[in-house]
Amino acid sequence: MNIDVTPLGLGCAPLGNLYQAISDETATETVEAAWADGIRYFDTAPHYGLGLSERRLGAALAGHPRDEYVLSTKVGRILEPNPAGASELDDQAFEVPAAYKRRWDFSRDGVLRSLEDSLERLGLDRIDIAYVHDPDDHFEEAVLGALPALVELRRQGVLKAIGVGMNQTPMLAEFIRKCDVDVIMVAGRYTLLDQPALDELLPLCQERGVSVIAAGVFNGGILATATPGTKYDYSDAPAELITKASRIAEVCEQHGVELPDAAMALPAAHPAVASVVVGAHNAEQIRANVARSRVEVPAALWADLIAEGLLRPDAVVEAAAS
């Protein structure tokens, strides 16, 4: 990827009122706290709060030099006015009025319209990285429509890098084989609880020189606190996963490390991973995540997790070990 991202990035779904509403002021303070702690990679999408995340992020970054940060957004969902829904709430986990509706569109024209709309909401003149967003049920459309359009925009210099962002690994690997992508964003599939990205995806990325952005490293909440939470991939966590996370937390505690510290350190240690992206609802969460990203995790912790069958033996952890 011909673009540098900071090892820690800010995922901006919370700026779109993911799970809970925050004020414009809190959104701005969150971005400013990230900036103050050296974060220069910001990821958003039209999907996040029906455009609210993009609007808030663009406003918060307006006072910062454009060449000093990297911004990514996504294509695949067109936002269309929905006046009838203005008095209702969005039904996809964002606390915003349903004044727009999402329409899947992975065509060339859909990509161009999506990026134009994103630039307007962001108030910017360019986007650095564009991801095809969640094309699980639209593989052929993405291969034949969205990605060729993004390749053309990259060739023209409109975009610096292009990729795909998903919550699964087999299709991401297939996109790498079939398309000329620079980067992939894999959410929730290389974490302390779940490492299927090791099977094929991460080795393929290393072989092809494709950069990896690791998102969803807390698996939707269960790994976000020292005592495991109850949400896994945005749904109620099965009892066996809570039990496993609790045991991982106990091993972490034995080594003076908290569960979220290790959850951030594991993906960051893999040589294919360029950045770990985490979200935050406020400045305090940003500062906590930055502090966690700087915790040195002892090699003995990884060894104990592997010995107890809590972590795959092929997990790459050397870079995180002290």
C-alpha positions as CSV (number, residue, x, y, z in Angstrom):
1,M,0.0,0.0,0.0
2,N,1.6,3.3,-1.1
3,I,0.2,5.1,1.9
4,D,1.2,5.1,5.6
5,V,-1.3,4.7,8.4
6,T,-0.6,5.0,12.1
7,P,-0.5,1.7,14.0
8,L,-3.6,2.8,15.9
9,G,-6.6,4.2,13.9
10,L,-9.9,5.6,15.0
11,G,-13.0,3.7,13.9
12,C,-15.7,6.3,13.6
13,A,-18.9,4.2,13.8
14,P,-19.5,5.6,17.3
15,L,-19.5,9.1,15.8
16,G,-22.7,7.9,14.0
17,N,-24.4,7.2,17.3
18,L,-23.6,3.4,17.3
19,Y,-25.7,2.0,20.2
20,Q,-26.0,5.3,21.9
21,A,-26.4,8.9,20.9
22,I,-23.5,11.4,21.5
23,S,-23.5,15.1,20.9
24,D,-21.7,16.9,18.1
25,E,-19.4,18.4,20.8
26,T,-18.5,14.9,22.2
27,A,-17.8,13.7,18.6
28,T,-15.4,16.6,18.0
29,E,-13.7,16.1,21.4
30,T,-13.2,12.4,20.5
31,V,-11.5,13.2,17.3
32,E,-9.4,15.9,18.9
33,A,-8.3,13.5,21.6
34,A,-7.3,11.0,19.0
35,W,-5.3,13.6,17.2
36,A,-3.6,14.8,20.4
37,D,-2.4,11.2,21.0
38,G,-0.9,10.8,17.6
39,I,-3.7,9.0,15.7
40,R,-3.7,10.0,12.1
41,Y,-5.8,7.3,10.5
42,F,-9.6,7.7,10.6
43,D,-12.1,5.3,9.1
44,T,-15.8,6.0,8.5
45,A,-18.6,4.9,6.1
46,P,-22.0,6.2,4.9
47,H,-23.6,3.3,6.8
48,Y,-22.5,4.7,10.1
49,G,-25.4,6.7,11.4
50,L,-26.8,7.3,7.9
51,G,-24.0,9.7,7.1
52,L,-23.8,11.3,10.5
53,S,-20.3,9.8,11.1
54,E,-18.9,11.3,7.9
55,R,-20.4,14.7,8.6
56,R,-19.1,14.8,12.2
57,L,-15.6,13.5,11.2
58,G,-15.2,15.9,8.4
59,A,-16.2,18.8,10.7
60,A,-13.8,17.7,13.4
61,L,-10.9,17.4,10.9
62,A,-11.6,20.7,9.2
63,G,-9.0,22.5,11.3
64,H,-6.2,20.0,10.6
65,P,-3.8,20.0,7.6
66,R,-5.2,17.6,5.0
67,D,-1.8,16.1,4.2
68,E,-1.2,15.1,7.8
69,Y,-3.9,12.3,8.1
70,V,-5.3,9.4,6.2
71,L,-9.0,9.0,5.8
72,S,-10.9,6.0,4.6
73,T,-14.6,5.6,3.8
74,K,-16.6,2.9,2.1
75,V,-18.9,2.1,-0.9
76,G,-21.7,-0.3,-1.4
77,R,-24.6,1.5,0.4
78,I,-26.2,4.5,-1.2
79,L,-28.2,6.7,1.1
80,E,-31.5,7.9,-0.3
81,P,-33.9,10.3,1.4
82,N,-36.7,8.7,3.4
83,P,-39.0,11.5,4.6
84,A,-41.5,9.1,6.0
85,G,-38.9,7.7,8.4
86,A,-37.8,11.0,9.9
87,S,-39.9,10.5,13.0
88,E,-38.6,6.9,13.5
89,L,-35.2,5.5,14.6
90,D,-32.8,3.7,12.3
91,D,-33.1,-0.1,12.7
92,Q,-29.4,-0.9,12.3
93,A,-28.0,-0.1,15.8
94,F,-27.5,3.6,15.2
95,E,-29.5,6.1,17.3
96,V,-30.4,8.4,14.5
97,P,-33.6,9.4,12.7
98,A,-34.4,7.1,9.8
99,A,-34.5,10.1,7.5
100,Y,-32.5,8.1,4.9
101,K,-32.6,4.5,3.8
102,R,-29.7,2.4,2.6
103,R,-29.7,0.8,-0.8
104,W,-27.1,-1.8,-1.8
105,D,-25.3,-0.7,-5.0
106,F,-22.0,-2.1,-6.1
107,S,-22.2,-0.8,-9.7
108,R,-19.7,1.6,-11.2
109,D,-22.2,4.4,-11.1
110,G,-23.1,3.5,-7.5
111,V,-19.4,3.7,-6.5
112,L,-19.0,7.1,-8.2
113,R,-22.2,8.4,-6.6
114,S,-21.3,7.1,-3.2
115,L,-17.9,8.7,-3.2
116,E,-19.3,12.0,-4.4
117,D,-21.9,11.9,-1.6
118,S,-19.3,11.0,1.0
119,L,-17.0,14.0,-0.1
120,E,-20.0,16.3,0.3
121,R,-20.8,15.0,3.8
122,L,-17.1,15.1,4.8
123,G,-16.6,18.6,3.3
124,L,-13.3,17.3,1.9
125,D,-11.8,17.3,-1.6
126,R,-10.4,13.8,-1.5
127,I,-10.5,10.4,0.2
128,D,-7.4,8.4,0.7
129,I,-8.7,4.8,0.9
130,A,-12.0,3.4,-0.4
131,Y,-13.2,0.0,0.8
132,V,-16.0,-2.0,-0.8
133,H,-18.2,-2.5,2.3
134,D,-19.7,-5.8,3.3
135,P,-20.2,-7.3,-0.2
136,D,-21.1,-10.8,1.3
137,D,-24.2,-11.2,-1.0
138,H,-22.8,-9.2,-3.9
139,F,-19.5,-10.8,-4.8
140,E,-19.9,-10.8,-8.6
141,E,-21.3,-7.2,-8.6
142,A,-18.3,-6.1,-6.6
143,V,-15.8,-7.9,-8.8
144,L,-17.3,-6.6,-12.0
145,G,-18.5,-3.2,-10.9
146,A,-17.2,-1.7,-7.7
147,L,-13.6,-2.8,-7.8
148,P,-12.9,-1.9,-11.5
149,A,-14.3,1.5,-10.8
150,L,-12.1,1.9,-7.7
151,V,-9.1,0.7,-9.8
152,E,-9.8,3.4,-12.4
153,L,-10.0,6.1,-9.7
154,R,-6.7,4.9,-8.2
155,R,-5.1,5.0,-11.6
156,Q,-6.4,8.6,-12.1
157,G,-4.9,9.5,-8.7
158,V,-8.3,10.2,-7.2
159,L,-7.7,7.5,-4.6
160,K,-4.4,6.4,-3.1
161,A,-5.5,2.9,-2.1
162,I,-8.5,0.6,-2.6
163,G,-9.7,-2.5,-0.8
164,V,-12.5,-4.5,0.8
165,G,-13.9,-4.5,4.3
166,M,-15.7,-7.5,5.7
167,N,-16.5,-9.6,8.8
168,Q,-15.4,-12.8,7.2
169,T,-12.2,-14.2,5.7
170,P,-12.9,-16.6,2.8
171,M,-14.4,-14.0,0.6
172,L,-11.7,-11.5,1.5
173,A,-9.1,-14.0,0.3
174,E,-11.1,-14.5,-2.9
175,F,-11.1,-10.7,-3.6
176,I,-7.3,-10.7,-3.2
177,R,-7.0,-13.5,-5.7
178,K,-9.3,-11.9,-8.3
179,C,-8.8,-8.2,-7.8
180,D,-5.9,-5.7,-7.6
181,V,-6.5,-4.5,-4.0
182,D,-4.0,-2.7,-1.8
183,V,-5.6,-3.3,1.6
184,I,-8.3,-5.3,3.3
185,M,-10.1,-4.5,6.5
186,V,-10.9,-7.6,8.5
187,A,-13.3,-7.2,11.3
188,G,-13.5,-9.6,14.3
189,R,-11.7,-12.5,12.6
190,Y,-8.2,-12.1,14.1
191,T,-8.9,-11.6,17.8
192,L,-8.1,-13.2,21.1
193,L,-11.3,-15.3,20.7
194,D,-11.4,-15.9,17.0
195,Q,-8.4,-16.4,14.6
196,P,-9.7,-17.8,11.3
197,A,-7.7,-15.1,9.4
198,L,-4.6,-17.3,10.1
199,D,-5.9,-20.1,8.0
200,E,-5.6,-18.4,4.6
201,L,-6.1,-14.7,4.6
202,L,-3.1,-13.4,6.5
203,P,-0.6,-15.6,4.8
204,L,-2.1,-14.6,1.4
205,C,-1.8,-10.9,2.3
206,Q,1.8,-11.4,3.2
207,E,2.4,-13.3,-0.1
208,R,0.7,-10.6,-2.2
209,G,1.9,-7.6,-0.3
210,V,-1.7,-6.6,0.7
211,S,-1.9,-4.5,3.9
212,V,-4.3,-5.5,6.6
213,I,-6.4,-3.2,8.8
214,A,-7.6,-5.1,11.9
215,A,-11.0,-3.9,13.1
216,G,-13.4,-5.4,15.6
217,V,-10.6,-6.5,17.8
218,F,-12.9,-6.5,20.9
219,N,-15.4,-8.8,19.0
220,G,-18.2,-6.3,19.6
221,G,-17.6,-5.8,23.3
222,I,-16.8,-9.0,25.0
223,L,-13.0,-8.2,25.0
224,A,-13.4,-4.5,25.6
225,T,-13.2,-4.6,29.4
226,A,-11.0,-6.3,32.0
227,T,-14.0,-8.4,32.9
228,P,-15.5,-9.8,29.7
229,G,-18.7,-8.2,28.4
230,T,-21.8,-10.0,27.2
231,K,-21.8,-8.9,23.5
232,Y,-20.0,-10.9,20.8
233,D,-20.1,-9.6,17.2
234,Y,-23.0,-7.3,18.1
235,S,-25.2,-10.0,19.5
236,D,-25.6,-11.7,22.9
237,A,-22.5,-13.8,23.5
238,P,-22.9,-17.6,23.8
239,A,-22.1,-18.8,27.3
240,E,-19.1,-20.9,26.1
241,L,-17.5,-17.8,24.7
242,I,-18.0,-15.8,27.9
243,T,-16.4,-18.7,29.7
244,K,-13.5,-18.8,27.3
245,A,-13.0,-15.0,27.5
246,S,-13.1,-15.2,31.3
247,R,-10.4,-17.8,31.4
248,I,-8.3,-15.6,29.0
249,A,-8.8,-12.7,31.3
250,E,-7.6,-14.7,34.3
251,V,-4.4,-15.7,32.4
252,C,-3.9,-12.0,31.4
253,E,-4.3,-11.0,35.1
254,Q,-1.7,-13.5,36.1
255,H,0.8,-11.6,33.9
256,G,-0.3,-8.1,35.0
257,V,-2.1,-7.5,31.8
258,E,-5.8,-6.7,31.3
259,L,-8.0,-8.4,28.7
260,P,-8.3,-5.4,26.3
261,D,-4.6,-4.8,26.4
262,A,-4.0,-8.3,25.0
263,A,-6.9,-8.0,22.6
264,M,-5.2,-5.0,21.0
265,A,-1.7,-6.4,21.1
266,L,-2.4,-9.7,19.3
267,P,-3.5,-8.3,15.9
268,A,-1.0,-5.5,16.1
269,A,1.8,-8.1,16.4
270,H,1.1,-9.7,13.0
271,P,3.5,-8.5,10.3
272,A,0.7,-8.1,7.8
273,V,-1.3,-5.8,10.0
274,A,-0.7,-2.1,9.2
275,S,-3.1,-0.7,11.7
276,V,-5.5,-1.7,14.5
277,V,-8.7,0.3,14.3
278,V,-10.8,0.8,17.4
279,G,-13.8,3.0,18.0
280,A,-14.6,5.4,20.9
281,H,-17.7,7.2,22.1
282,N,-15.7,9.9,23.9
283,A,-12.3,11.3,24.6
284,E,-11.8,9.2,27.7
285,Q,-12.2,6.0,25.7
286,I,-9.7,7.2,23.2
287,R,-7.1,7.9,25.9
288,A,-7.8,4.5,27.4
289,N,-7.3,2.8,24.1
290,V,-4.1,4.6,23.3
291,A,-2.8,3.6,26.8
292,R,-3.7,0.0,26.1
293,S,-2.0,0.0,22.8
294,R,1.3,0.9,24.5
295,V,1.1,-2.0,27.1
296,E,4.0,-4.4,26.7
297,V,2.6,-8.0,26.7
298,P,5.1,-10.6,28.0
299,A,5.8,-13.6,25.8
300,A,4.9,-15.9,28.7
301,L,1.3,-14.7,28.5
302,W,0.9,-15.9,24.9
303,A,2.7,-19.1,25.7
304,D,0.3,-19.8,28.6
305,L,-2.7,-19.1,26.4
306,I,-1.5,-21.5,23.8
307,A,-0.6,-24.1,26.4
308,E,-4.2,-24.0,27.7
309,G,-5.7,-24.2,24.2
310,L,-7.0,-20.7,24.5
311,L,-5.0,-19.4,21.5
312,R,-3.9,-21.0,18.3
313,P,-0.3,-22.1,18.3
314,D,0.3,-20.4,14.9
315,A,-0.8,-17.0,16.2
316,V,2.0,-14.5,15.5
317,V,2.8,-12.8,18.7
318,E,6.6,-12.1,18.7
319,A,6.3,-8.4,18.0
320,A,4.0,-7.9,21.0
321,A,6.2,-9.7,23.4
322,S,8.5,-7.9,25.8
